[in-house]
Amino acid sequence: MERGGPGDARRALGRLLEAVLASRGEANAVFDILAALQSEGQEEIQDAVRACSRLFGALLERGELFVGQLPPEETVLAGSQGATRKYKVWMRHRYQSCCNRLVELLAHSSFQVQELALSTLMKFVQLEGMHPLEKPKWEGNYLFPRQLFKSVVGGLLSQEEDHSLLLSQFREYLEHDDIRYHTMQAAADTVARVTSGHPEVPLAFWDNAFTLLAAVSLPRQDCSVSSFYVKPAQLSDKWKVTHPKEHRKAFQLMWLGFLKHKLPLSLCKKVLVIMHDSILPHLAQPSLMIDFLTRAYDIGGAVSLLALNGLFILIHKHNLEYPDFYRKLYGLLDPSIFHVKYRARFFHLADLFLSSSHLPAYLVAAFAKRLSRLALTAPPEALLMVLPFICNLLRRHPACRVLVHRPGGPELDADPYDPGEEDPAKSRALESSLWELQALQRHYHPEVSKAASVINQLLCLPEVSIAPLLELTAFEMFERDLKKKGPEAVPLEFIPARGLLGRRDDLCAQCFTLS
């Protein structure tokens, strides 16, 4: 191919392209076009990709590529088949080489090259679907270029590079039902292949896989499957891709295949954040997530807090029986609970879990006592949420009101509550009292003191909603205090001072002088 500037190379590619499309005798010029894909310059590669897109797009539409199981190139060329068959087989091999190189370009250092390679591959997917390169096994068989598309998904799920930006471009294709369905299948196969061949999977692969899986969003159950990227001539009810139920099955297999592996802790948190609203509602059998959620709940810390949401859905809607659930929930209450990122979510769920009136009094008393003890060292913004939370527990469960008023109770020399006991049934909380709330009535912040004084009033009043207080921050409290209008100016001294040291008969003026 001619050497020169970018403009000369582009014109040379254009002449080669026109020659190949005009005459089969110029077919060898395809090698020069494919060689340009190996160039080092970004512009040269982009020009070559565009040329390949036009060339093989036209050949697919004209039906000049071999259709069927592709035989070895040497066998066909050495055989006695006709020239047309040899040409189609030979050009089909060149098309395959082009697609392999485009998949490699998905890992190019330039994002512009990656984006162009992706759009070209997806164009080939669409054209292959409209002009299949495989023969149908029976009349009306659904033909989708699975092998080509699987290689595209495999290229997106790189093991070395972070492809989050390229995957964000791929999201637009996921709006089509057929692309989304085959993406779920291809992603599940790729995860299985990579994890089986590598004892330690790179973190980049896990991140790319999660980004792709999280981008798959199924429509509502009552929506029909009608948006196709590869538009068939006529839809058939026999095709699995046309049934939402099959989409849910593929979605479930994809996530189960991903979550059965030991994921990095940071990735586990990301999965749990979207579990309750983006994964569980779309599964064919949500109960299959029990193993993953219980393992995450046993890890402790922030991971356990995040697992609560998914567990709540399984317990509330799918009748999950989880032994020692409240014991582990009780164990999550430690001083860090007021400072974690997911504090609001935790207390919202804890409020739901403790809302049942059928819970035993000793259990509710243990939670109220543990929260009261932790409140002694909690920041003011957390106290304004925790104190109404405790009072709501006492309102729901009248048997626990002995914690604030025990008529004829014995005099206690020490608090019988054992804060180190992990089992709430053995903590002896019901024998104790909430003296911590009385101590907080002398808190330096007036709003906290007012909130703690609620226990001095009748607890038969309706519950207080803690929803507006769940995400209260110290900055919001500070801003709220600044906006408060203070009282009128208060005189501090009856007789105004005169001079720097006061009046002449003042003690300060008698003992000191300025000279």
BAFIZA-882176 format. One record per residue (C-alpha): residue number from 0; residue in three letters; chain; x, y, z. Coordinates in pm, whole numbers, padded with zeros to 5 digits. Example, Ala and Ser with C-alpha at 12.3 -4.5 7.8 and 13.67 -1.06 7.14 Angstrom:
BAFIZA-882176
     i    aa   ch        x        y        z
     0   ALA    A    01230   -00450    00780
     1   SER    A    01367   -00106    00714
***
This chain:
BAFIZA-882176
     i    aa   ch        x        y        z
     0   MET    A    00000    00000    00000
     1   GLU    A    00124    00353   -00071
     2   ARG    A    00312    00535    00201
     3   GLY    A    00253    00899    00282
     4   GLY    A    00040    01115    00504
     5   PRO    A   -00290    01013    00664
     6   GLY    A   -00481    01152    00367
     7   ASP    A   -00281    00948    00117
     8   ALA    A   -00327    00628    00319
     9   ARG    A   -00700    00692    00343
    10   ARG    A   -00731    00743   -00031
    11   ALA    A   -00526    00429   -00094
    12   LEU    A   -00759    00227    00129
    13   GLY    A   -01055    00369   -00058
    14   ARG    A   -00911    00262   -00394
    15   LEU    A   -00839   -00089   -00262
    16   LEU    A   -01190   -00114   -00122
    17   GLU    A   -01352   -00010   -00450
    18   ALA    A   -01133   -00254   -00640
    19   VAL    A   -01225   -00553   -00421
    20   LEU    A   -01597   -00472   -00438
    21   ALA    A   -01584   -00420   -00814
    22   SER    A   -01399   -00736   -00914
    23   ARG    A   -01327   -01072   -00755
    24   GLY    A   -00998   -01068   -00941
    25   GLU    A   -00876   -00797   -00704
    26   ALA    A   -00962   -01003   -00393
    27   ASN    A   -00596   -01021   -00281
    28   ALA    A   -00613   -00649   -00203
    29   VAL    A   -00804   -00754    00112
    30   PHE    A   -00466   -00849    00262
    31   ASP    A   -00351   -00487    00233
    32   ILE    A   -00668   -00364    00402
    33   LEU    A   -00631   -00617    00686
    34   ALA    A   -00263   -00525    00719
    35   ALA    A   -00367   -00167    00789
    36   LEU    A   -00551   -00294    01098
    37   GLN    A   -00206   -00379    01239
    38   SER    A   -00083   -00020    01204
    39   GLU    A    00055    00166    01504
    40   GLY    A   -00104    00502    01433
    41   GLN    A   -00449    00568    01572
    42   GLU    A   -00582    00739    01258
    43   GLU    A   -00452    00463    01030
    44   ILE    A   -00626    00199    01241
    45   GLN    A   -00952    00393    01240
    46   ASP    A   -00940    00432    00863
    47   ALA    A   -00874    00059    00827
    48   VAL    A   -01164   -00030    01057
    49   ARG    A   -01400    00189    00854
    50   ALA    A   -01277    00030    00533
    51   CYS    A   -01333   -00321    00674
    52   SER    A   -01678   -00217    00791
    53   ARG    A   -01776   -00106    00440
    54   LEU    A   -01610   -00403    00270
    55   PHE    A   -01746   -00693    00474
    56   GLY    A   -02077   -00517    00531
    57   ALA    A   -02126   -00508    00154
    58   LEU    A   -02009   -00870    00113
    59   LEU    A   -02256   -00987    00379
    60   GLU    A   -02543   -00804    00212
    61   ARG    A   -02445   -00941   -00132
    62   GLY    A   -02416   -01297    00002
    63   GLU    A   -02054   -01337   -00108
    64   LEU    A   -01940   -01514    00210
    65   PHE    A   -01957   -01891    00253
    66   VAL    A   -02265   -02010    00442
    67   GLY    A   -02239   -02317    00663
    68   GLN    A   -01971   -02496    00869
    69   LEU    A   -01651   -02324    00755
    70   PRO    A   -01404   -02581    00615
    71   PRO    A   -01022   -02539    00638
    72   GLU    A   -00894   -02293    00383
    73   GLU    A   -00614   -02518    00249
    74   THR    A   -00850   -02810    00191
    75   VAL    A   -01092   -02606   -00018
    76   LEU    A   -00828   -02427   -00225
    77   ALA    A   -00650   -02753   -00302
    78   GLY    A   -00971   -02933   -00392
    79   SER    A   -01172   -02942   -00713
    80   GLN    A   -01462   -02723   -00600
    81   GLY    A   -01576   -02440   -00823
    82   ALA    A   -01416   -02097   -00827
    83   THR    A   -01718   -01933   -00667
    84   ARG    A   -01714   -02170   -00371
    85   LYS    A   -01337   -02125   -00327
    86   TYR    A   -01379   -01747   -00337
    87   LYS    A   -01656   -01749   -00077
    88   VAL    A   -01465   -01979    00160
    89   TRP    A   -01148   -01775    00117
    90   MET    A   -01330   -01445    00181
    91   ARG    A   -01510   -01595    00479
    92   HIS    A   -01169   -01672    00634
    93   ARG    A   -01061   -01311    00571
    94   TYR    A   -01383   -01193    00740
    95   GLN    A   -01305   -01415    01038
    96   SER    A   -00952   -01270    01061
    97   CYS    A   -01100   -00920    01051
    98   CYS    A   -01341   -00997    01336
    99   ASN    A   -01061   -01148    01546
   100   ARG    A   -00852   -00836    01499
   101   LEU    A   -01146   -00609    01585
   102   VAL    A   -01193   -00802    01911
   103   GLU    A   -00825   -00743    01987
   104   LEU    A   -00873   -00371    01920
   105   LEU    A   -01127   -00359    02204
   106   ALA    A   -00819   -00356    02429
   107   HIS    A   -00643   -00076    02233
   108   SER    A   -00495    00211    02433
   109   SER    A   -00714    00465    02248
   110   PHE    A   -01078    00477    02351
   111   GLN    A   -01174    00612    02007
   112   VAL    A   -01034    00295    01850
   113   GLN    A   -01213    00077    02107
   114   GLU    A   -01544    00252    02044
   115   LEU    A   -01512    00224    01665
   116   ALA    A   -01416   -00144    01687
   117   LEU    A   -01718   -00214    01910
   118   SER    A   -01965   -00036    01681
   119   THR    A   -01820   -00220    01377
   120   LEU    A   -01850   -00559    01549
   121   MET    A   -02207   -00485    01648
   122   LYS    A   -02280   -00384    01288
   123   PHE    A   -02148   -00724    01178
   124   VAL    A   -02366   -00893    01441
   125   GLN    A   -02671   -00721    01299
   126   LEU    A   -02580   -00802    00939
   127   GLU    A   -02499   -01166    01021
   128   GLY    A   -02838   -01195    01185
   129   MET    A   -03010   -01061    00873
   130   HIS    A   -02784   -01263    00637
   131   PRO    A   -02690   -01572    00841
   132   LEU    A   -02360   -01749    00780
   133   GLU    A   -02500   -02077    00911
   134   LYS    A   -02767   -02296    00764
   135   PRO    A   -03093   -02335    00961
   136   LYS    A   -03137   -02678    01118
   137   TRP    A   -03509   -02667    01049
   138   GLU    A   -03756   -02431    00894
   139   GLY    A   -03815   -02127    01112
   140   ASN    A   -03502   -02187    01320
   141   TYR    A   -03389   -01878    01514
   142   LEU    A   -03045   -01776    01387
   143   PHE    A   -02835   -01534    01589
   144   PRO    A   -02457   -01493    01539
   145   ARG    A   -02377   -01639    01881
   146   GLN    A   -02009   -01712    01820
   147   LEU    A   -01931   -01363    01697
   148   PHE    A   -02133   -01205    01976
   149   LYS    A   -01970   -01427    02238
   150   SER    A   -01627   -01309    02121
   151   VAL    A   -01746   -00947    02154
   152   VAL    A   -01860   -01005    02513
   153   GLY    A   -01534   -01189    02586
   154   GLY    A   -01340   -00889    02457
   155   LEU    A   -01540   -00652    02678
   156   LEU    A   -01467   -00865    02985
   157   SER    A   -01094   -00800    02975
   158   GLN    A   -00869   -00953    03238
   159   GLU    A   -00609   -00677    03218
   160   GLU    A   -00784   -00346    03148
   161   ASP    A   -01069   -00158    03308
   162   HIS    A   -01339   -00139    03041
   163   SER    A   -01600    00052    03241
   164   LEU    A   -01609    00336    02986
   165   LEU    A   -01646    00099    02690
   166   LEU    A   -01912   -00100    02877
   167   SER    A   -02106    00221    02930
   168   GLN    A   -02115    00256    02550
   169   PHE    A   -02233   -00104    02522
   170   ARG    A   -02533   -00027    02747
   171   GLU    A   -02723    00126    02454
   172   TYR    A   -02731   -00214    02283
   173   LEU    A   -02874   -00375    02598
   174   GLU    A   -03200   -00188    02539
   175   HIS    A   -03276   -00448    02271
   176   ASP    A   -03431   -00768    02401
   177   ASP    A   -03230   -01007    02185
   178   ILE    A   -02896   -00843    02266
   179   ARG    A   -02979   -00845    02638
   180   TYR    A   -03078   -01213    02627
   181   HIS    A   -02764   -01325    02446
   182   THR    A   -02547   -01098    02662
   183   MET    A   -02668   -01281    02971
   184   GLN    A   -02581   -01616    02815
   185   ALA    A   -02244   -01501    02682
   186   ALA    A   -02148   -01336    03013
   187   ALA    A   -02231   -01654    03206
   188   ASP    A   -02019   -01862    02965
   189   THR    A   -01727   -01616    02983
   190   VAL    A   -01728   -01609    03364
   191   ALA    A   -01733   -01988    03376
   192   ARG    A   -01449   -02014    03122
   193   VAL    A   -01223   -01759    03290
   194   THR    A   -01276   -01886    03644
   195   SER    A   -01215   -02248    03544
   196   GLY    A   -00888   -02167    03370
   197   HIS    A   -00735   -01935    03630
   198   PRO    A   -00671   -02023    03995
   199   GLU    A   -00666   -01650    04081
   200   VAL    A   -00891   -01432    03867
   201   PRO    A   -00762   -01074    03819
   202   LEU    A   -00957   -00797    03989
   203   ALA    A   -01000   -00617    03655
   204   PHE    A   -01205   -00909    03523
   205   TRP    A   -01435   -00911    03828
   206   ASP    A   -01490   -00536    03796
   207   ASN    A   -01567   -00559    03425
   208   ALA    A   -01799   -00856    03480
   209   PHE    A   -01992   -00676    03754
   210   THR    A   -02022   -00361    03541
   211   LEU    A   -02172   -00563    03258
   212   LEU    A   -02403   -00771    03479
   213   ALA    A   -02527   -00465    03666
   214   ALA    A   -02608   -00297    03333
   215   VAL    A   -02851   -00576    03244
   216   SER    A   -03194   -00458    03352
   217   LEU    A   -03496   -00672    03277
   218   PRO    A   -03830   -00509    03192
   219   ARG    A   -04142   -00560    03399
   220   GLN    A   -04301   -00903    03388
   221   ASP    A   -04603   -00784    03193
   222   CYS    A   -04393   -00633    02913
   223   SER    A   -04374   -00819    02584
   224   VAL    A   -04047   -00894    02407
   225   SER    A   -04062   -00687    02090
   226   SER    A   -03743   -00479    02055
   227   PHE    A   -03493   -00669    01840
   228   TYR    A   -03153   -00548    01725
   229   VAL    A   -03127   -00837    01479
   230   LYS    A   -03467   -00804    01319
   231   PRO    A   -03607   -01139    01201
   232   ALA    A   -03844   -01161    00909
   233   GLN    A   -04114   -01308    01133
   234   LEU    A   -04129   -01378    01506
   235   SER    A   -04211   -01725    01633
   236   ASP    A   -04344   -01830    01971
   237   LYS    A   -04111   -02128    01959
   238   TRP    A   -03807   -01905    02009
   239   LYS    A   -03693   -01875    02369
   240   VAL    A   -03581   -01518    02312
   241   THR    A   -03946   -01411    02272
   242   HIS    A   -04054   -01525    02620
   243   PRO    A   -03991   -01303    02928
   244   LYS    A   -03979   -01618    03142
   245   GLU    A   -03670   -01736    02953
   246   HIS    A   -03509   -01397    03005
   247   ARG    A   -03560   -01432    03380
   248   LYS    A   -03405   -01779    03373
   249   ALA    A   -03102   -01650    03184
   250   PHE    A   -03076   -01356    03426
   251   GLN    A   -03083   -01597    03721
   252   LEU    A   -02820   -01831    03574
   253   MET    A   -02596   -01534    03498
   254   TRP    A   -02601   -01398    03854
   255   LEU    A   -02581   -01738    04023
   256   GLY    A   -02280   -01828    03810
   257   PHE    A   -02115   -01500    03909
   258   LEU    A   -02198   -01506    04281
   259   LYS    A   -02094   -01867    04344
   260   HIS    A   -01730   -01758    04329
   261   LYS    A   -01534   -01593    04609
   262   LEU    A   -01558   -01226    04518
   263   PRO    A   -01337   -00943    04646
   264   LEU    A   -01490   -00771    04947
   265   SER    A   -01529   -00438    04765
   266   LEU    A   -01719   -00611    04485
   267   CYS    A   -01935   -00801    04732
   268   LYS    A   -02050   -00468    04876
   269   LYS    A   -02142   -00339    04530
   270   VAL    A   -02351   -00648    04462
   271   LEU    A   -02533   -00616    04794
   272   VAL    A   -02614   -00250    04730
   273   ILE    A   -02815   -00338    04418
   274   MET    A   -02938   -00681    04537
   275   HIS    A   -03277   -00578    04673
   276   ASP    A   -03403   -00367    04382
   277   SER    A   -03203   -00472    04074
   278   ILE    A   -03146   -00848    04119
   279   LEU    A   -03398   -01019    04350
   280   PRO    A   -03717   -00881    04181
   281   HIS    A   -03611   -01026    03843
   282   LEU    A   -03503   -01375    03950
   283   ALA    A   -03717   -01674    03858
   284   GLN    A   -03643   -01821    04205
   285   PRO    A   -03527   -01550    04448
   286   SER    A   -03482   -01809    04724
   287   LEU    A   -03170   -01936    04545
   288   MET    A   -02989   -01625    04673
   289   ILE    A   -03013   -01752    05032
   290   ASP    A   -02663   -01902    05033
   291   PHE    A   -02494   -01586    04906
   292   LEU    A   -02685   -01355    05140
   293   THR    A   -02630   -01570    05449
   294   ARG    A   -02257   -01596    05372
   295   ALA    A   -02240   -01219    05337
   296   TYR    A   -02440   -01169    05657
   297   ASP    A   -02191   -01385    05846
   298   ILE    A   -01893   -01175    05735
   299   GLY    A   -01979   -00893    05973
   300   GLY    A   -01929   -00519    05956
   301   ALA    A   -02060   -00315    05664
   302   VAL    A   -02111   -00628    05452
   303   SER    A   -02359   -00766    05704
   304   LEU    A   -02543   -00434    05710
   305   LEU    A   -02582   -00443    05333
   306   ALA    A   -02695   -00807    05334
   307   LEU    A   -02985   -00715    05561
   308   ASN    A   -03188   -00567    05276
   309   GLY    A   -03182   -00882    05068
   310   LEU    A   -03248   -01102    05370
   311   PHE    A   -03546   -00888    05464
   312   ILE    A   -03703   -00945    05122
   313   LEU    A   -03647   -01322    05144
   314   ILE    A   -03785   -01338    05498
   315   HIS    A   -04080   -01109    05435
   316   LYS    A   -04187   -01219    05086
   317   HIS    A   -04044   -01568    05040
   318   ASN    A   -04082   -01719    05390
   319   LEU    A   -03711   -01767    05456
   320   GLU    A   -03641   -01920    05797
   321   TYR    A   -03306   -01796    05925
   322   PRO    A   -03193   -01936    06264
   323   ASP    A   -03031   -01692    06508
   324   PHE    A   -03120   -01399    06284
   325   TYR    A   -03196   -01162    06571
   326   ARG    A   -02890   -01280    06760
   327   LYS    A   -02669   -01180    06466
   328   LEU    A   -02862   -00856    06421
   329   TYR    A   -02799   -00782    06789
   330   GLY    A   -02430   -00851    06734
   331   LEU    A   -02414   -00581    06466
   332   LEU    A   -02486   -00314    06725
   333   ASP    A   -02147   -00164    06814
   334   PRO    A   -02013    00194    06838
   335   SER    A   -01921    00198    06467
   336   ILE    A   -02286    00161    06366
   337   PHE    A   -02335    00537    06406
   338   HIS    A   -02047    00622    06173
   339   VAL    A   -02080    00378    05882
   340   LYS    A   -02192    00488    05537
   341   TYR    A   -02503    00267    05545
   342   ARG    A   -02634    00378    05887
   343   ALA    A   -02967    00502    05751
   344   ARG    A   -03035    00176    05566
   345   PHE    A   -02948   -00033    05873
   346   PHE    A   -03179    00152    06113
   347   HIS    A   -03461    00157    05858
   348   LEU    A   -03442   -00223    05831
   349   ALA    A   -03389   -00272    06204
   350   ASP    A   -03704   -00071    06264
   351   LEU    A   -03894   -00307    06030
   352   PHE    A   -03750   -00622    06188
   353   LEU    A   -03845   -00502    06540
   354   SER    A   -04192   -00384    06445
   355   SER    A   -04366   -00717    06508
   356   SER    A   -04570   -00728    06828
   357   HIS    A   -04503   -01103    06856
   358   LEU    A   -04136   -01059    06947
   359   PRO    A   -04051   -01166    07305
   360   ALA    A   -04004   -00887    07557
   361   TYR    A   -03650   -00995    07652
   362   LEU    A   -03540   -00957    07287
   363   VAL    A   -03681   -00606    07242
   364   ALA    A   -03544   -00505    07582
   365   ALA    A   -03197   -00625    07481
   366   PHE    A   -03202   -00409    07166
   367   ALA    A   -03331   -00105    07357
   368   LYS    A   -03069   -00148    07629
   369   ARG    A   -02781   -00203    07382
   370   LEU    A   -02879    00108    07185
   371   SER    A   -02911    00310    07505
   372   ARG    A   -02562    00208    07614
   373   LEU    A   -02417    00294    07273
   374   ALA    A   -02600    00627    07280
   375   LEU    A   -02371    00748    07561
   376   THR    A   -02088    00793    07312
   377   ALA    A   -02288    00861    06995
   378   PRO    A   -02271    01194    06805
   379   PRO    A   -02570    01431    06837
   380   GLU    A   -02698    01371    06483
   381   ALA    A   -02720    00996    06556
   382   LEU    A   -02881    01052    06896
   383   LEU    A   -03168    01249    06744
   384   MET    A   -03252    00933    06546
   385   VAL    A   -03170    00665    06808
   386   LEU    A   -03367    00817    07097
   387   PRO    A   -03702    00817    06908
   388   PHE    A   -03611    00466    06786
   389   ILE    A   -03580    00344    07147
   390   CYS    A   -03901    00520    07253
   391   ASN    A   -04087    00357    06962
   392   LEU    A   -03971    00015    07085
   393   LEU    A   -04116    00091    07428
   394   ARG    A   -04444    00209    07273
   395   ARG    A   -04481   -00108    07063
   396   HIS    A   -04397   -00343    07347
   397   PRO    A   -04562   -00234    07676
   398   ALA    A   -04392   -00522    07859
   399   CYS    A   -04059   -00340    07814
   400   ARG    A   -04174   -00022    07988
   401   VAL    A   -04039   -00163    08315
   402   LEU    A   -03704   -00039    08182
   403   VAL    A   -03813    00318    08259
   404   HIS    A   -04060    00260    08543
   405   ARG    A   -04062   -00049    08766
   406   PRO    A   -04307   -00006    09059
   407   GLY    A   -04185   -00179    09372
   408   GLY    A   -03866   -00290    09205
   409   PRO    A   -03555   -00381    09407
   410   GLU    A   -03274   -00136    09471
   411   LEU    A   -02982   -00213    09240
   412   ASP    A   -02620   -00163    09344
   413   ALA    A   -02499   -00230    08986
   414   ASP    A   -02647   -00262    08641
   415   PRO    A   -02731   -00632    08583
   416   TYR    A   -02709   -00589    08205
   417   ASP    A   -02412   -00771    08048
   418   PRO    A   -02295   -00573    07742
   419   GLY    A   -02043   -00842    07644
   420   GLU    A   -02303   -01118    07611
   421   GLU    A   -02370   -01208    07246
   422   ASP    A   -02700   -01380    07314
   423   PRO    A   -02976   -01122    07385
   424   ALA    A   -03165   -01384    07586
   425   LYS    A   -02879   -01404    07836
   426   SER    A   -02798   -01032    07854
   427   ARG    A   -03039   -00972    08148
   428   ALA    A   -03158   -00652    07980
   429   LEU    A   -03512   -00690    08113
   430   GLU    A   -03377   -00678    08471
   431   SER    A   -03201   -00348    08404
   432   SER    A   -03318    00008    08339
   433   LEU    A   -03257    00274    08079
   434   TRP    A   -03059    00501    08309
   435   GLU    A   -02856    00607    08004
   436   LEU    A   -03155    00803    07875
   437   GLN    A   -03178    00992    08200
   438   ALA    A   -02809    01075    08172
   439   LEU    A   -02864    01204    07819
   440   GLN    A   -03123    01448    07952
   441   ARG    A   -02820    01652    08061
   442   HIS    A   -02661    01640    07718
   443   TYR    A   -02486    01955    07599
   444   HIS    A   -02703    01977    07285
   445   PRO    A   -03052    02107    07372
   446   GLU    A   -03231    01901    07105
   447   VAL    A   -03074    01578    07234
   448   SER    A   -03171    01670    07590
   449   LYS    A   -03527    01736    07476
   450   ALA    A   -03545    01405    07286
   451   ALA    A   -03418    01211    07589
   452   SER    A   -03680    01374    07812
   453   VAL    A   -03961    01204    07619
   454   ILE    A   -03936    00903    07852
   455   ASN    A   -04057    01126    08136
   456   GLN    A   -04389    01163    07952
   457   LEU    A   -04661    00910    07877
   458   LEU    A   -04545    00645    07628
   459   CYS    A   -04898    00575    07510
   460   LEU    A   -04867    00842    07243
   461   PRO    A   -04841    00737    06876
   462   GLU    A   -04504    00638    06738
   463   VAL    A   -04271    00900    06596
   464   SER    A   -04154    00842    06240
   465   ILE    A   -03777    00819    06227
   466   ALA    A   -03764    00837    05845
   467   PRO    A   -03682    01214    05834
   468   LEU    A   -03403    01159    06090
   469   LEU    A   -03228    00860    05932
   470   GLU    A   -02991    01064    05714
   471   LEU    A   -02950    01365    05943
   472   THR    A   -02591    01494    05940
   473   ALA    A   -02389    01718    06170
   474   PHE    A   -02373    01980    05894
   475   GLU    A   -02753    01990    05867
   476   MET    A   -02784    02030    06245
   477   PHE    A   -02530    02313    06238
   478   GLU    A   -02710    02488    05952
   479   ARG    A   -03042    02447    06131
   480   ASP    A   -02903    02599    06449
   481   LEU    A   -02762    02894    06254
   482   LYS    A   -03105    02971    06106
   483   LYS    A   -03273    02981    06446
   484   LYS    A   -03374    03324    06564
   485   GLY    A   -03230    03394    06905
   486   PRO    A   -03402    03589    07183
   487   GLU    A   -03370    03964    07220
   488   ALA    A   -03049    04107    07358
   489   VAL    A   -03008    04036    07731
   490   PRO    A   -02837    04306    07944
   491   LEU    A   -02529    04166    08113
   492   GLU    A   -02456    04454    08359
   493   PHE    A   -02684    04710    08519
   494   ILE    A   -02427    04990    08531
   495   PRO    A   -02224    05028    08211
   496   ALA    A   -01848    05013    08251
   497   ARG    A   -01639    05329    08211
   498   GLY    A   -01279    05308    08111
   499   LEU    A   -01066    05008    08049
   500   LEU    A   -01038    04912    08418
   501   GLY    A   -01392    05002    08519
   502   ARG    A   -01507    05267    08767
   503   ARG    A   -01272    05430    09017
   504   ASP    A   -01408    05240    09319
   505   ASP    A   -01383    04900    09149
   506   LEU    A   -01135    04649    09286
   507   CYS    A   -00965    04620    08947
   508   ALA    A   -00903    04997    08934
   509   GLN    A   -00771    05000    09294
   510   CYS    A   -00519    04720    09237
   511   PHE    A   -00404    04795    08882
   512   THR    A   -00312    05103    08683
   513   LEU    A   -00213    05171    08326
   514   SER    A    00102    05376    08288
***
